[in-house]
Amino acid sequence: MTKVLLISEKVNFYKFKEGNERAFAFFFNTYYSKIVGFCMQYVGDQDKSNSIAQEAFIKLWINRKEIDKINGIKSFLYTAAKSECLNLLRHHKVVKKYKNQLLEEKENQLNLEILNSFECDCMSLIELEEKIEESIEELPEKCKLVFNKSRKENKKNREISKELGISVKAVEANITRALKYLKIKLYHYYPNGVAGLP
């Protein structure tokens, strides 16, 4: 990447953080086709891949103030896309035709793809994934249940509230409690915090 492009990316990053839509369009044009291509490798459907990529950018815009570094944009987008791809693989009817082993292999492939895009050490992501799951398991039972329904099942706070028979504020409190705990547990891996955790 040329020096001019690096400067342009840096300027757009700060404008993006402030809510500038043109700056958002800059990163959309930079990463959209890459995210779609990434999703296509695993869901095998152009329309679904486009939808997942668009959803990832919507989440990026909503959480823009939580991203501290330029490379955090790329990290956030791939992580959000990965999560949606896995949800689709888990819930799609065709998954029933395969054994759990195939789903696990798909998830591992997704993890490696993300690693390649970040040029990270393979073990670092494996360790992080394991640490996240271990940390979630350590949460109090109700807190863990609420957090999993929010982050893994992508349910809205009001849905969780009705399903568990608790107030929306109680749902929010449990999610906040879980996030604080996970940020402490994962500080060694990400001192600046994990965008969109997990």
DRENKOLGU-928053 format. One record per residue: residue in three letters; x negated, y, z of N, C-alpha, C in turn. Coordinates in Angstrom, 1 decimal. Each point is the difference from the previous one (the first is absolute). Layout:
{node "ala", {X, Y, Z}, {X, Y, Z}, {X, Y, Z}}
...
//
This chain:
{node "met", {-0.9, -1.2, 0.0}, {0.9, 1.2, 0.0}, {-0.9, 1.2, 0.0}}
{node "thr", {0.3, 1.0, -0.9}, {-0.8, 1.2, -0.1}, {0.2, 0.9, 1.2}}
{node "lys", {-1.0, 0.9, 0.1}, {0.1, 1.0, 1.1}, {1.3, 0.8, 0.0}}
{node "val", {0.3, 0.4, -1.3}, {1.2, 0.8, -0.2}, {1.3, -0.7, 0.5}}
{node "leu", {0.1, -1.3, -0.4}, {1.1, -0.8, 0.4}, {0.1, -0.2, 1.5}}
{node "leu", {-1.2, -0.2, 0.7}, {-0.1, -0.1, 1.4}, {0.5, 1.2, 0.7}}
{node "ile", {-0.4, 1.2, -0.5}, {0.5, 1.3, 0.6}, {1.5, 0.1, -0.2}}
{node "ser", {0.5, -0.3, -1.2}, {1.4, 0.0, -0.3}, {0.8, -0.9, 0.9}}
{node "glu", {-0.5, -1.2, 0.2}, {0.7, -0.9, 0.9}, {0.0, 0.5, 1.4}}
{node "lys", {-1.1, 0.6, 0.5}, {0.0, 0.5, 1.3}, {1.0, 1.2, 0.2}}
{node "val", {0.0, 0.9, -0.9}, {0.9, 1.1, 0.0}, {1.5, -0.5, 0.0}}
{node "asn", {0.3, -0.9, -0.8}, {1.3, -0.6, -0.1}, {0.4, -0.7, 1.2}}
{node "phe", {-1.0, -0.6, 0.7}, {0.3, -0.8, 1.2}, {0.5, 1.0, 1.1}}
{node "tyr", {-0.6, 1.1, 0.2}, {0.4, 1.0, 1.0}, {1.3, 0.6, -0.3}}
{node "lys", {0.3, 0.2, -1.3}, {1.2, 0.6, -0.5}, {1.1, -1.1, 0.2}}
{node "phe", {-0.3, -1.2, -0.2}, {1.0, -1.1, 0.1}, {0.4, -0.1, 1.5}}
{node "lys", {-1.0, 0.1, 0.9}, {0.3, -0.1, 1.4}, {1.0, 1.1, 0.5}}
{node "glu", {-0.1, 1.2, -0.7}, {0.9, 1.1, 0.3}, {1.3, -0.1, -0.7}}
{node "gly", {0.2, -1.0, -0.8}, {1.4, -0.2, -0.6}, {0.1, 0.5, -1.4}}
{node "asn", {-1.2, 0.3, -0.7}, {0.0, 0.5, -1.4}, {0.4, -1.2, -0.9}}
{node "glu", {1.1, 0.2, -0.8}, {0.4, -1.1, -0.9}, {-0.9, -0.2, -1.2}}
{node "arg", {-0.6, 1.1, -0.5}, {-1.0, -0.2, -1.1}, {-1.2, -0.8, 0.4}}
{node "ala", {-0.4, 0.2, 1.3}, {-1.1, -0.8, 0.5}, {0.4, -1.5, 0.1}}
{node "phe", {1.3, -0.2, 0.4}, {0.5, -1.4, 0.1}, {0.0, -0.6, -1.4}}
{node "ala", {0.4, 0.8, -1.0}, {0.1, -0.5, -1.3}, {-1.4, -0.4, -0.5}}
{node "phe", {-1.0, 0.7, 0.4}, {-1.4, -0.3, -0.3}, {-0.4, -1.4, 0.4}}
{node "phe", {0.3, -0.4, 1.3}, {-0.3, -1.3, 0.5}, {0.9, -1.1, -0.6}}
{node "phe", {1.3, 0.4, -0.3}, {0.9, -0.9, -0.6}, {-0.5, -0.4, -1.4}}
{node "asn", {-0.5, 0.9, -0.8}, {-0.5, -0.3, -1.3}, {-1.3, -0.7, 0.1}}
{node "thr", {-0.8, 0.2, 1.1}, {-1.2, -0.7, 0.1}, {0.1, -1.5, 0.4}}
{node "tyr", {1.0, -0.3, 0.9}, {0.1, -1.4, 0.5}, {1.3, -0.8, -0.4}}
{node "tyr", {1.0, 0.7, -0.6}, {1.2, -0.7, -0.2}, {-0.2, -1.3, -0.9}}
{node "ser", {-0.6, 0.1, -1.2}, {-0.2, -1.1, -0.9}, {-0.8, -1.1, 0.7}}
{node "lys", {-1.0, 0.4, 0.9}, {-0.8, -1.0, 0.7}, {0.8, -0.8, 1.0}}
{node "ile", {0.9, 0.7, 0.7}, {0.9, -0.7, 0.9}, {1.0, -0.9, -0.7}}
{node "val", {0.5, 0.5, -1.1}, {1.0, -0.9, -0.7}, {-0.7, -1.2, -0.5}}
{node "gly", {-1.3, 0.1, -0.6}, {-0.7, -1.1, -0.4}, {-0.4, -1.0, 1.1}}
{node "phe", {-0.3, 0.5, 1.1}, {-0.2, -0.8, 1.2}, {1.2, -0.8, 0.4}}
{node "cys", {1.1, 0.6, 0.0}, {1.3, -0.7, 0.3}, {0.3, -1.0, -1.0}}
{node "met", {-0.2, 0.3, -1.3}, {0.4, -0.9, -1.1}, {-0.7, -1.4, 0.1}}
{node "gln", {-1.2, 0.0, 0.6}, {-0.8, -1.2, 0.1}, {0.7, -1.0, 0.9}}
{node "tyr", {0.8, 0.5, 0.9}, {0.6, -0.9, 1.0}, {1.5, -0.2, -0.1}}
{node "val", {0.7, 1.1, -0.4}, {1.5, -0.2, -0.1}, {0.4, -0.3, -1.4}}
{node "gly", {-0.9, 0.3, -1.0}, {0.3, -0.4, -1.4}, {1.2, 0.6, -0.6}}
{node "asp", {0.4, 1.2, 0.4}, {1.2, 0.6, -0.5}, {-0.3, 1.5, -0.1}}
{node "gln", {0.1, 0.6, -1.2}, {-0.3, 1.4, -0.2}, {0.9, 0.9, 0.8}}
{node "asp", {1.3, -0.2, -0.1}, {0.9, 0.9, 0.7}, {-0.2, 0.0, 1.5}}
{node "lys", {-0.2, -1.3, 0.6}, {-0.2, -0.1, 1.4}, {-1.4, 0.7, 0.4}}
{node "ser", {-1.0, -0.2, -0.9}, {-1.3, 0.6, 0.3}, {0.1, 1.5, 0.0}}
{node "asn", {0.8, 0.6, -1.0}, {0.2, 1.4, 0.0}, {0.7, 0.5, 1.3}}
{node "ser", {1.0, -0.7, 0.4}, {0.8, 0.3, 1.2}, {-0.9, 0.0, 1.2}}
{node "ile", {-0.8, -1.0, 0.2}, {-0.9, -0.1, 1.1}, {-1.0, 1.1, 0.0}}
{node "ala", {-0.6, 0.3, -1.2}, {-1.0, 1.1, -0.1}, {0.7, 1.3, 0.4}}
{node "gln", {1.2, 0.3, -0.5}, {0.7, 1.2, 0.3}, {0.3, 0.1, 1.5}}
{node "glu", {0.4, -1.1, 0.6}, {0.2, 0.0, 1.5}, {-1.2, 0.3, 0.7}}
{node "ala", {-1.2, -0.5, -0.4}, {-1.2, 0.3, 0.6}, {-0.4, 1.5, 0.0}}
{node "phe", {0.3, 0.6, -1.1}, {-0.2, 1.5, -0.1}, {0.9, 0.8, 0.8}}
{node "ile", {1.2, -0.5, 0.2}, {1.0, 0.7, 0.8}, {-0.5, -0.1, 1.5}}
{node "lys", {-0.4, -1.1, 0.4}, {-0.6, -0.2, 1.3}, {-1.2, 0.9, 0.2}}
{node "leu", {-0.8, 0.0, -1.0}, {-1.2, 0.9, 0.0}, {0.3, 1.4, 0.3}}
{node "trp", {1.0, 0.5, -0.7}, {0.5, 1.4, 0.1}, {0.5, 0.3, 1.4}}
{node "ile", {0.8, -1.0, 0.5}, {0.6, 0.2, 1.4}, {-1.1, 0.0, 1.0}}
{node "asn", {-1.0, -0.8, -0.1}, {-1.1, -0.2, 1.0}, {-1.2, 0.8, -0.3}}
{node "arg", {0.1, 1.0, -1.0}, {-1.2, 0.7, -0.4}, {-0.8, 0.7, 1.1}}
{node "lys", {0.7, 0.5, 1.0}, {-0.7, 0.7, 1.1}, {-0.8, -1.0, 0.9}}
{node "glu", {0.2, -1.3, -0.1}, {-0.7, -1.0, 0.8}, {-1.3, -0.4, -0.7}}
{node "ile", {-0.2, 0.3, -1.2}, {-1.2, -0.4, -0.8}, {-1.1, 1.0, 0.2}}
{node "asp", {-1.1, -0.4, 0.6}, {-1.1, 0.9, 0.3}, {-1.1, 0.2, -1.0}}
{node "lys", {-0.1, -1.0, -0.9}, {-1.1, 0.1, -1.0}, {0.5, -0.3, -1.4}}
{node "ile", {-0.7, 0.4, -1.0}, {0.4, -0.2, -1.4}, {0.2, -1.4, -0.3}}
{node "asn", {-1.0, -0.9, 0.4}, {0.2, -1.4, -0.3}, {1.1, -0.7, 0.7}}
{node "gly", {0.6, 0.7, 1.0}, {1.1, -0.5, 0.7}, {1.2, -0.1, -0.8}}
{node "ile", {0.1, 0.8, -1.1}, {1.1, 0.0, -0.9}, {0.0, -1.4, -0.8}}
{node "lys", {-1.1, -0.4, -0.5}, {-0.1, -1.3, -0.7}, {0.3, -1.1, 1.0}}
{node "ser", {-0.6, 0.1, 1.2}, {0.2, -1.1, 1.0}, {1.5, -0.1, 0.3}}
{node "phe", {0.7, 1.1, 0.2}, {1.4, 0.0, 0.4}, {0.8, -0.6, -1.1}}
{node "leu", {-0.2, 0.4, -1.3}, {0.8, -0.5, -1.1}, {-0.2, -1.5, -0.2}}
{node "tyr", {-1.2, -0.5, 0.0}, {-0.2, -1.4, -0.1}, {0.6, -0.8, 1.1}}
{node "thr", {-0.1, 0.5, 1.2}, {0.6, -0.7, 1.2}, {1.5, 0.0, -0.1}}
{node "ala", {0.6, 1.1, -0.3}, {1.5, 0.1, -0.2}, {0.5, -0.9, -1.1}}
{node "ala", {-0.7, -0.1, -1.1}, {0.3, -0.8, -1.1}, {-0.1, -1.5, 0.4}}
{node "lys", {-1.1, -0.3, 0.7}, {-0.2, -1.4, 0.5}, {1.2, -0.4, 0.8}}
{node "ser", {0.4, 0.8, 1.0}, {1.1, -0.3, 0.9}, {1.3, -0.3, -0.8}}
{node "glu", {0.3, 0.8, -1.0}, {1.2, -0.2, -0.7}, {-0.1, -1.2, -0.9}}
{node "cys", {-1.1, -0.3, -0.6}, {-0.2, -1.2, -0.8}, {0.2, -1.3, 0.9}}
{node "leu", {-0.5, 0.0, 1.2}, {0.2, -1.1, 0.9}, {1.4, -0.2, 0.4}}
{node "asn", {0.7, 1.1, 0.2}, {1.4, 0.0, 0.4}, {0.8, -0.6, -1.2}}
{node "leu", {-0.3, 0.3, -1.2}, {0.7, -0.5, -1.1}, {-0.3, -1.5, -0.2}}
{node "leu", {-1.2, -0.4, 0.2}, {-0.4, -1.4, -0.1}, {0.7, -0.8, 1.0}}
{node "arg", {0.1, 0.5, 1.2}, {0.6, -0.7, 1.1}, {1.5, -0.2, -0.1}}
{node "his", {0.7, 1.1, -0.6}, {1.4, 0.0, -0.1}, {0.6, -0.5, -1.3}}
{node "his", {-0.8, 0.0, -1.0}, {0.5, -0.4, -1.3}, {0.4, -1.5, 0.0}}
{node "lys", {1.0, -0.3, -0.8}, {0.5, -1.4, 0.0}, {-1.0, -1.0, -0.4}}
{node "val", {-0.9, 0.4, -1.0}, {-1.0, -0.9, -0.5}, {-1.0, -0.5, 1.0}}
{node "val", {-0.1, 0.8, 1.1}, {-1.0, -0.4, 1.1}, {0.4, -1.3, 0.6}}
{node "lys", {1.3, -0.3, 0.0}, {0.5, -1.2, 0.6}, {-0.5, -1.3, -0.7}}
{node "lys", {-0.4, 0.2, -1.3}, {-0.5, -1.1, -0.8}, {-1.5, -0.4, 0.4}}
{node "tyr", {-0.6, 0.9, 0.7}, {-1.4, -0.2, 0.3}, {-0.2, -0.3, 1.5}}
{node "lys", {-1.1, -0.6, 0.3}, {-0.4, -0.2, 1.4}, {-0.5, 1.2, 0.7}}
{node "asn", {0.0, 0.1, 1.3}, {-0.6, 1.1, 0.7}, {-1.4, 0.3, -0.4}}
{node "gln", {-0.7, -1.1, -0.4}, {-1.4, 0.2, -0.4}, {-0.2, 0.9, -1.1}}
{node "leu", {0.9, 0.0, -1.0}, {-0.1, 0.8, -1.2}, {0.2, 1.5, 0.4}}
{node "leu", {0.9, 0.3, 0.9}, {0.2, 1.3, 0.5}, {-1.2, 0.5, 0.7}}
{node "glu", {-0.6, -0.8, 0.8}, {-1.2, 0.4, 0.7}, {-1.2, 0.3, -1.0}}
{node "glu", {-0.1, -0.9, -1.0}, {-1.0, 0.3, -1.1}, {0.3, 1.3, -0.7}}
{node "lys", {1.2, 0.3, -0.3}, {0.4, 1.3, -0.6}, {-0.5, 1.2, 0.9}}
{node "glu", {0.3, -0.2, 1.3}, {-0.3, 1.1, 0.9}, {-1.5, 0.2, 0.1}}
{node "asn", {-0.8, -1.1, 0.0}, {-1.4, 0.1, 0.0}, {-0.6, 0.6, -1.3}}
{node "gln", {0.7, -0.3, -1.1}, {-0.4, 0.6, -1.3}, {0.2, 1.5, 0.0}}
{node "leu", {1.1, 0.4, 0.6}, {0.3, 1.4, 0.1}, {-1.0, 0.7, 0.8}}
{node "asn", {-0.4, -0.6, 1.2}, {-1.0, 0.6, 0.8}, {-1.3, 0.2, -0.7}}
{node "leu", {-0.4, -1.0, -0.7}, {-1.3, 0.0, -0.8}, {0.1, 1.1, -1.0}}
{node "glu", {1.1, 0.1, -0.7}, {0.2, 1.1, -1.0}, {-0.2, 1.4, 0.6}}
{node "ile", {0.6, 0.2, 1.1}, {-0.1, 1.2, 0.7}, {-1.5, 0.3, 0.4}}
{node "leu", {-0.6, -1.0, 0.5}, {-1.4, 0.1, 0.4}, {-0.9, 0.4, -1.2}}
{node "asn", {0.3, -0.6, -1.2}, {-0.8, 0.3, -1.1}, {0.2, 1.4, -0.4}}
{node "ser", {1.2, 0.5, 0.1}, {0.3, 1.4, -0.4}, {-0.7, 1.0, 1.0}}
{node "phe", {-0.2, -0.4, 1.2}, {-0.7, 0.9, 1.0}, {-1.5, -0.2, 0.0}}
{node "glu", {-0.5, -1.1, -0.6}, {-1.4, -0.4, 0.0}, {-0.4, -0.2, 1.4}}
{node "cys", {0.8, -0.8, 0.8}, {-0.3, -0.3, 1.4}, {-0.6, -1.4, 0.1}}
{node "asp", {-0.5, -0.3, 1.2}, {-0.5, -1.3, 0.3}, {1.2, -0.9, 0.2}}
{node "cys", {0.0, -1.2, -0.6}, {1.2, -1.0, 0.1}, {0.4, -0.3, 1.4}}
{node "met", {-1.0, -0.2, 0.9}, {0.3, -0.4, 1.3}, {0.7, 1.1, 0.8}}
{node "ser", {-0.2, 1.3, -0.4}, {0.6, 1.1, 0.8}, {1.5, 0.0, -0.1}}
{node "leu", {0.6, -0.3, -1.1}, {1.4, 0.0, -0.1}, {0.6, -1.2, 0.6}}
{node "ile", {-0.7, -1.1, -0.1}, {0.5, -1.3, 0.6}, {0.1, 0.2, 1.5}}
{node "glu", {-1.1, 0.6, 0.5}, {0.0, 0.3, 1.5}, {1.0, 1.0, 0.4}}
{node "leu", {0.2, 1.0, -0.8}, {1.0, 1.0, 0.3}, {1.4, -0.6, 0.0}}
{node "glu", {0.3, -0.8, -1.0}, {1.4, -0.7, -0.1}, {0.2, -0.8, 1.2}}
{node "glu", {-1.0, -0.8, 0.4}, {0.1, -0.9, 1.1}, {0.2, 0.9, 1.3}}
{node "lys", {-0.7, 1.1, 0.1}, {0.0, 0.8, 1.2}, {1.4, 0.7, 0.1}}
{node "ile", {0.6, 0.4, -1.1}, {1.3, 0.6, 0.0}, {1.0, -1.0, 0.5}}
{node "glu", {0.0, -1.2, -0.6}, {1.0, -1.1, 0.4}, {-0.2, -0.3, 1.5}}
{node "glu", {-1.2, -0.1, 0.5}, {-0.3, -0.3, 1.4}, {0.5, 1.1, 0.9}}
{node "ser", {-0.2, 1.2, -0.4}, {0.5, 1.1, 0.8}, {1.5, 0.1, 0.0}}
{node "ile", {0.6, -0.3, -1.1}, {1.5, 0.0, 0.0}, {0.5, -1.0, 0.9}}
{node "glu", {-0.6, -1.2, 0.0}, {0.4, -1.1, 0.9}, {-0.1, 0.4, 1.5}}
{node "glu", {-0.9, 0.9, 0.3}, {-0.2, 0.4, 1.4}, {1.0, 1.0, 0.5}}
{node "leu", {0.8, 0.5, -0.9}, {1.0, 1.0, 0.4}, {1.1, -0.7, 0.9}}
{node "pro", {0.6, 0.8, 0.8}, {1.2, -0.5, 0.8}, {1.0, -0.6, -1.0}}
{node "glu", {0.8, -1.0, 0.4}, {0.9, -0.7, -0.9}, {0.9, 1.0, -0.7}}
{node "lys", {0.7, 0.9, 0.7}, {1.0, 0.8, -0.6}, {-0.7, 1.0, -0.9}}
{node "cys", {-1.1, 0.5, 0.4}, {-0.8, 1.0, -0.8}, {-0.5, -0.7, -1.3}}
{node "lys", {-0.4, -1.2, 0.1}, {-0.5, -0.8, -1.2}, {1.1, -0.3, -0.9}}
{node "leu", {1.2, -0.3, 0.5}, {1.2, -0.3, -0.8}, {0.4, 1.2, -0.8}}
{node "val", {0.1, 1.1, 0.7}, {0.4, 1.3, -0.7}, {-1.1, 0.4, -1.1}}
{node "phe", {-1.2, -0.1, 0.4}, {-1.1, 0.4, -0.9}, {0.0, -0.9, -1.3}}
{node "asn", {0.1, -1.3, 0.2}, {0.1, -0.9, -1.2}, {1.2, 0.3, -0.9}}
{node "lys", {1.1, 0.3, 0.6}, {1.2, 0.2, -0.8}, {-0.2, 1.3, -0.8}}
{node "ser", {-0.7, 1.0, 0.6}, {-0.2, 1.3, -0.6}, {-1.1, -0.1, -1.1}}
{node "arg", {-1.1, -0.6, 0.3}, {-1.2, 0.0, -1.0}, {0.0, -1.2, -0.9}}
{node "lys", {0.4, -1.2, 0.5}, {-0.1, -1.2, -0.9}, {1.3, -0.2, -0.7}}
{node "glu", {1.2, 0.3, 0.6}, {1.3, -0.2, -0.7}, {0.5, 1.3, -0.6}}
{node "asn", {-0.8, 1.1, 0.2}, {0.4, 1.3, -0.6}, {1.4, 0.4, 0.3}}
{node "lys", {0.5, -0.3, 1.3}, {1.3, 0.4, 0.4}, {-0.1, 1.5, 0.6}}
{node "lys", {1.1, 0.7, -0.2}, {0.1, 1.3, 0.5}, {0.3, 0.0, 1.5}}
{node "asn", {-0.3, 1.0, 0.7}, {0.1, 0.1, 1.5}, {1.5, -0.3, 0.4}}
{node "arg", {0.9, 0.6, -0.8}, {1.4, -0.2, 0.3}, {0.5, -1.5, -0.2}}
{node "glu", {-0.6, -0.6, -1.0}, {0.3, -1.4, -0.2}, {-0.5, -0.9, 1.2}}
{node "ile", {-1.2, 0.3, 0.4}, {-0.6, -0.7, 1.1}, {0.8, 0.2, 1.3}}
{node "ser", {0.4, 1.3, 0.2}, {0.8, 0.3, 1.1}, {1.3, -0.8, 0.1}}
{node "lys", {0.7, -0.1, -1.1}, {1.3, -0.8, 0.0}, {-0.3, -1.5, 0.2}}
{node "glu", {-1.0, -0.5, -0.7}, {-0.3, -1.4, 0.1}, {-0.4, -0.4, 1.4}}
{node "leu", {-0.8, 0.8, 0.7}, {-0.5, -0.4, 1.3}, {0.9, 0.6, 1.2}}
{node "gly", {0.9, 0.8, -0.4}, {0.9, 0.6, 1.0}, {-0.7, 1.0, 1.0}}
{node "ile", {-0.9, 0.7, -0.6}, {-0.7, 1.1, 0.8}, {0.1, 1.3, -0.7}}
{node "ser", {-0.3, 1.1, 0.6}, {0.2, 1.3, -0.6}, {-1.1, 0.3, -1.0}}
{node "val", {0.2, 0.9, -0.9}, {-1.0, 0.4, -1.0}, {-1.2, 0.5, 0.7}}
{node "lys", {0.2, 0.8, 1.1}, {-1.2, 0.5, 0.7}, {-0.8, -1.1, 0.6}}
{node "ala", {0.6, -1.0, 0.4}, {-0.7, -1.2, 0.6}, {-0.9, -0.7, -1.1}}
{node "val", {0.6, 0.0, -1.2}, {-0.7, -0.6, -1.2}, {-1.2, 0.9, -0.3}}
{node "glu", {0.2, 1.3, 0.0}, {-1.1, 0.9, -0.3}, {-1.1, -0.1, 1.0}}
{node "ala", {0.4, -0.1, 1.3}, {-0.9, -0.1, 1.1}, {-0.9, -1.2, -0.1}}
{node "asn", {0.6, -1.2, -0.4}, {-0.7, -1.2, -0.1}, {-1.0, 0.0, -1.2}}
{node "ile", {0.4, 0.7, -1.1}, {-0.9, 0.1, -1.1}, {-1.2, 0.9, 0.3}}
{node "thr", {0.3, 1.1, 0.7}, {-1.1, 0.9, 0.4}, {-0.9, -0.7, 1.0}}
{node "arg", {0.5, -0.8, 0.9}, {-0.8, -0.7, 0.9}, {-0.9, -1.0, -0.7}}
{node "ala", {0.6, -0.7, -0.9}, {-0.8, -1.0, -0.8}, {-1.1, 0.7, -0.8}}
{node "leu", {0.3, 1.1, -0.7}, {-1.0, 0.7, -0.8}, {-1.2, 0.5, 0.9}}
{node "lys", {0.3, 0.5, 1.1}, {-1.0, 0.5, 0.9}, {-0.9, -1.1, 0.5}}
{node "tyr", {0.6, -1.2, 0.3}, {-0.8, -1.1, 0.4}, {-0.9, -0.5, -1.1}}
{node "leu", {0.6, -0.1, -1.2}, {-0.8, -0.5, -1.1}, {-1.1, 0.9, -0.4}}
{node "lys", {0.2, 1.3, 0.1}, {-1.1, 0.9, -0.3}, {-1.1, -0.1, 0.9}}
{node "ile", {0.3, -0.3, 1.3}, {-1.1, -0.2, 1.0}, {-0.7, -1.3, -0.3}}
{node "lys", {0.7, -1.0, -0.3}, {-0.6, -1.3, -0.3}, {-0.8, 0.0, -1.2}}
{node "leu", {0.4, 0.8, -1.0}, {-0.7, 0.0, -1.3}, {-1.0, 1.2, -0.2}}
{node "tyr", {-0.3, 0.7, 1.1}, {-0.9, 1.1, -0.1}, {-1.3, -0.3, -0.5}}
{node "his", {-0.5, -1.2, 0.4}, {-1.3, -0.5, -0.5}, {-0.1, -0.1, -1.5}}
{node "tyr", {1.1, -0.3, -0.7}, {0.0, -0.2, -1.4}, {0.3, 1.3, -0.7}}
{node "tyr", {0.9, 0.9, 0.6}, {0.3, 1.2, -0.6}, {0.1, 1.1, 1.0}}
{node "pro", {-1.2, 0.6, 0.3}, {0.0, 1.1, 1.1}, {0.9, 1.1, -0.3}}
{node "asn", {0.3, 0.3, -1.3}, {0.8, 1.2, -0.3}, {1.5, -0.4, -0.1}}
{node "gly", {0.3, -1.3, 0.3}, {1.4, -0.4, 0.0}, {0.3, -0.7, -1.3}}
{node "val", {1.0, -0.8, -0.1}, {0.4, -0.8, -1.1}, {1.3, 0.6, -0.6}}
{node "ala", {-0.1, 0.5, -1.2}, {1.2, 0.6, -0.6}, {1.1, -1.0, -0.3}}
{node "gly", {1.2, 0.2, 0.3}, {1.1, -0.9, -0.3}, {-0.1, -1.3, 0.8}}
{node "leu", {-0.7, 0.0, 1.1}, {-0.2, -1.2, 0.7}, {1.3, -0.7, 0.4}}
{node "pro", {0.0, -1.4, -0.2}, {-1.0, -0.7, -0.9}, {0.5, 0.0, -1.4}}
//
